[in-house]
């Protein structure tokens, strides 16, 4: 799981290198990530982890932090 989280943080840092993704928990709520970032992130995560992120998973709670993204990817990989 730590490996997944590390990869997710690298992907996020490619989007915004000035954000502390290790500790940030309000990426959507505080508008750190915009809609273009989300589309890019979904594409990168899908390619990196070979998962399909269904529309019902594209909710703020799943994208607010690296931990939330890690949990979502882990669940998708287990399906």
Phi and psi in degrees as a GROMACS rama.xvg file:
@    title "Ramachandran Plot"
@    xaxis  label "Phi"
@    yaxis  label "Psi"
@TYPE xy
-64.7965  -32.9221  UNK-2
-66.3591  -41.9786  UNK-3
-61.7833  -47.168  UNK-4
-60.634  -42.2182  UNK-5
-61.2743  -41.9983  UNK-6
-65.9166  -41.5319  UNK-7
-62.1719  -42.5518  UNK-8
-63.0222  -39.4087  UNK-9
-61.5277  -43.9606  UNK-10
-61.8081  -44.8297  UNK-11
-62.9305  -40.3467  UNK-12
-66.0413  -28.4672  UNK-13
-65.7834  -28.9073  UNK-14
-78.1601  -44.7131  UNK-15
-145.975  95.3638  UNK-16
-73.0162  -11.1209  UNK-17
-93.4897  5.68327  UNK-18
-104.622  140.812  UNK-19
-84.6745  82.5635  UNK-20
-70.6142  -16.7372  UNK-21
-63.3019  -35.1871  UNK-22
-118.659  -15.719  UNK-23
-68.5042  133.226  UNK-24
-124.412  9.66785  UNK-25
-135.55  48.0054  UNK-26
-61.1078  -38.764  UNK-27
-86.7463  -48.8829  UNK-28
-56.8987  -37.8865  UNK-29
-94.0403  9.57646  UNK-30
59.3778  33.1655  UNK-31
-72.3038  -39.5146  UNK-32
-103.683  130.961  UNK-33
-100.764  -178.195  UNK-34
-62.5408  -36.9484  UNK-35
-64.4528  -41.1367  UNK-36
-59.5462  -41.0988  UNK-37
-64.7969  -44.5355  UNK-38
-61.2221  -45.32  UNK-39
-62.108  -44.4238  UNK-40
-61.6104  -44.6527  UNK-41
-60.2361  -44.0038  UNK-42
-62.5177  -47.2274  UNK-43
-62.9623  -44.0605  UNK-44
-64.9743  -41.7048  UNK-45
-61.1151  -44.39  UNK-46
-68.6169  -45.5986  UNK-47
-66.2855  -42.1388  UNK-48
-106.356  2.42815  UNK-49
52.8667  49.7429  UNK-50
-126.718  157.944  UNK-51
-107.731  126.293  UNK-52
-95.1824  106.739  UNK-53
-70.5151  157.436  UNK-54
-55.3293  -35.9905  UNK-55
-70.9622  -10.3107  UNK-56
-93.844  -9.30348  UNK-57
-88.1241  76.0515  UNK-58
-129.992  153.161  UNK-59
-51.9412  -39.0211  UNK-60
-58.6656  -30.4615  UNK-61
-85.5516  -10.0015  UNK-62
-122.207  7.40926  UNK-63
-78.0052  -18.0176  UNK-64
-156.049  164.207  UNK-65
-61.9958  -36.796  UNK-66
-64.965  -42.394  UNK-67
-65.2621  -40.7553  UNK-68
-64.3809  -41.174  UNK-69
-60.9659  -44.7546  UNK-70
-61.4851  -44.568  UNK-71
-63.2245  -46.3597  UNK-72
-62.9484  -42.1061  UNK-73
-60.644  -44.1255  UNK-74
-63.9589  -40.5919  UNK-75
-66.5763  -36.9202  UNK-76
-68.3469  -30.1078  UNK-77
-78.5698  -14.9  UNK-78
